Structure formats: structure tokens, C-alpha cells
Amino acid sequence: MEMVLYRFVLLFAAMGLVVGGCRKRESTAPAGPPPPPEFGSSENNLGYLNEGVRNFQQANGRVPNDLNELVTGKMIVRIPPPPPGFTYVMDRSSGMVTLQPGRATK
């Protein structure tokens, strides 16, 4: 009787290991640019762009030539649209992105 009980316990323990090892594992997403914020808030958009510039500087040791280089360098997904009547301007000496009145250049 003891041997039957012992085998029964071993069988259930083995089944538990098999079933536990078969569960779906979480996949790790490949590294890439952070997801864009909910566009619409000027503060969110500027923070997103300035974070992209900081990440670009850390990775490349220089300020990007323009905001498009943040996209091609995979620091951001896309450049958010500026508010109507404004354009993004990046100060090349500090790397700070600001909003300036004026038409957006294409």
C-alpha cells in the first residue's frame, strides 16, 4: 500500500512539473524607441522630443542635426505635429527643443 501511495504522489508531482513548465512565457519586446505620448498636449510633445534629444546625445555623443534625425536614429517613433501657428526649434548648442511662433517647415 505504501508503494502505491508513493508512486501516486510521484506521478502527481511529475505532472505538476510538466504542466507548470508548459505555460506560456512572456516575450520580451525588442528594444526600440519609447512609445509616443498621447499627442495633443504641447508639454507632452516637448518632453517627448527633449527626451529623444537627450537619448540621442547619450548614444551618439552629439546633438542631432535636426529633429528628423531622432526618427532615423530610432530615438522617437515620429515627430508630433506642433500646435497651429507654431514650429519646433532645436537649439543646437544646448539641444533644447522649444516652440516658436511661425509656420512649420516641411
C-alpha positions as CSV (number, residue, x, y, z in Angstrom):
1,M,0.0,0.0,0.0
2,E,2.8,2.4,0.8
3,M,4.5,1.8,-2.5
4,V,1.2,2.6,-4.4
5,L,0.8,5.8,-2.5
6,Y,4.4,6.7,-3.1
7,R,4.1,6.2,-6.9
8,F,0.8,8.1,-6.9
9,V,2.5,11.1,-5.2
10,L,5.4,10.9,-7.6
11,L,3.1,10.8,-10.6
12,F,1.2,13.9,-9.5
13,A,4.4,15.7,-8.7
14,A,5.8,14.9,-12.2
15,M,2.5,16.0,-13.8
16,G,2.7,19.3,-11.9
17,L,6.2,19.9,-13.2
18,V,5.2,19.1,-16.8
19,V,2.1,21.3,-16.7
20,G,3.9,24.1,-14.9
21,G,6.8,24.1,-17.5
22,C,4.3,24.3,-20.4
23,R,2.8,27.6,-19.5
24,K,3.2,30.5,-22.0
25,R,6.1,32.7,-21.2
26,E,6.1,36.4,-21.5
27,S,8.0,37.6,-24.5
28,T,10.4,40.5,-24.1
29,A,9.8,43.2,-26.6
30,P,12.8,44.2,-28.7
31,A,14.4,47.4,-27.6
32,G,13.4,50.4,-29.6
33,P,12.2,54.0,-29.2
34,P,9.7,54.7,-26.5
35,P,6.1,54.8,-27.5
36,P,4.9,58.3,-28.3
37,P,2.8,60.2,-25.7
38,E,-0.8,61.0,-26.4
39,F,-0.2,63.8,-28.8
40,G,-2.1,67.0,-28.2
41,S,-0.5,68.5,-25.2
42,S,2.3,70.8,-26.1
43,E,4.1,70.0,-22.8
44,N,3.9,66.2,-23.5
45,N,5.2,66.7,-27.1
46,L,8.1,68.9,-26.0
47,G,9.0,66.5,-23.2
48,Y,8.9,63.6,-25.7
49,L,11.2,65.5,-28.2
50,N,13.6,66.7,-25.5
51,E,13.9,63.2,-24.1
52,G,14.6,61.9,-27.6
53,V,17.4,64.6,-27.9
54,R,18.9,63.5,-24.6
55,N,18.8,59.9,-25.6
56,F,20.4,60.7,-28.9
57,Q,23.2,62.7,-27.2
58,Q,23.9,59.8,-24.8
59,A,24.0,57.3,-27.6
60,N,26.0,59.3,-30.2
61,G,27.9,61.9,-28.1
62,R,26.5,64.8,-30.1
63,V,23.3,66.8,-30.6
64,P,21.2,65.6,-33.6
65,N,21.4,67.7,-36.8
66,D,17.6,68.1,-36.8
67,L,14.5,66.5,-35.3
68,N,14.2,64.1,-38.2
69,E,17.5,62.5,-37.1
70,L,15.7,61.5,-33.9
71,V,13.3,59.4,-36.0
72,T,16.0,57.9,-38.3
73,G,18.2,57.2,-35.2
74,K,15.2,55.4,-33.6
75,M,15.1,57.6,-30.6
76,I,11.5,58.5,-31.2
77,V,8.7,56.9,-33.3
78,R,7.6,60.1,-35.1
79,I,7.7,63.9,-34.7
80,P,4.4,65.1,-33.2
81,P,2.6,67.9,-35.0
82,P,3.2,71.3,-33.4
83,P,0.2,73.4,-32.4
84,P,-1.3,75.5,-35.1
85,G,0.8,78.6,-35.7
86,F,3.9,77.2,-34.1
87,T,7.0,75.3,-35.1
88,Y,9.6,73.2,-33.2
89,V,13.0,74.8,-32.9
90,M,16.0,73.0,-31.5
91,D,18.9,75.0,-30.1
92,R,22.0,73.2,-31.4
93,S,24.2,74.4,-28.6
94,S,22.0,73.1,-25.7
95,G,19.9,70.5,-27.6
96,M,16.7,72.0,-26.1
97,V,13.6,71.9,-28.2
98,T,11.1,74.7,-27.9
99,L,8.0,76.0,-29.6
100,Q,8.3,79.2,-31.6
101,P,5.6,81.2,-33.4
102,G,5.7,80.6,-37.1
103,R,4.7,78.2,-39.8
104,A,6.0,74.6,-39.7
105,T,8.6,73.8,-42.4
106,K,8.1,70.7,-44.4
